[in-house]
């Protein structure tokens, strides 16, 4: 989503909603939470961290991009009167 121009808040909210839905369904069904990889195989928390670091870390050049995509209004900083 960041590569398509969304700010960081948009994907964070999507992930949070997905996680909240999963937590809610697990708590109502009484099943324990299970961490799985992308093929739905159970993994340990350390393995999950390694998978996240390898596949879904935002590259530094994407993080360094300017966040404001609005064009400049043409007004520069104003000088204080002398």
N, C-alpha and C positions, 0 to 999 in steps of 0.2 A: 504494500500500500504506500510505503514511503517513496518507492521508485516511481509510482504513478502520481506523485505530487501531494499526497495527504500528509498532514503534520503528524507528529508522533502520538497525539492524543487520540486520533481516530482509531488506529489499530489497537492501542491499549484498551480502549473502551470495548472493542469487539472481543478481544481476548478475555477481558474481565467478565463480560456478559456470558461468554461460553463457559468459563470456569464456574461462575455462580450457578448457572443452570445445572452443570454436572454435580456440584456440591449439594445443591438442593435436592436433586433426584436421589443421590446416594443417602442423604440424611433421612429422607422420607421412607426409602426402601430398607434402611438399616444395614446397607452393605458397606464394607470398609473401602476407603479410597485406594486405588491401585494405579501406580505410575507405569505407563506403557510407552513404547517407542512408536514410530510412525506405522509399523506393521502390526501394531496391537499386541506386541509381545511384552510381558512384564519385565521391567528393568529396575535396578536399584537407583536411589537418588543420585549417586555419584555418576552412574552411567547416563542418567538423564541430563545432568549438567554438561557432560562431555558432548552429548548429541546436540544440545542447544548451542553450545559454544562453537561447534563445528558447522552446523547448518543454518542457524537463525540469528547469528550475531550481525548487527548492522555494521557495515564497513566504515572505517574512519573517514573516507572521502564523502560518504553520504552524510555522516554526522556533521562534517565541516561545512556543508552547503548552507547558504544563507536561508534562514527560515521565513523571512518576510518576502513574499512574492509580489507585493503591491508595487506598482510603479511610483517613482518619486513624484511629489507634487510640484517640484520646481522651486520650493522655498528652502533657502539655506538657513544656517543659524543667523540670528539677528545680532547686530552690534548694539551694545549699550550706548545711549547718548552721552556725549562728553560734556 
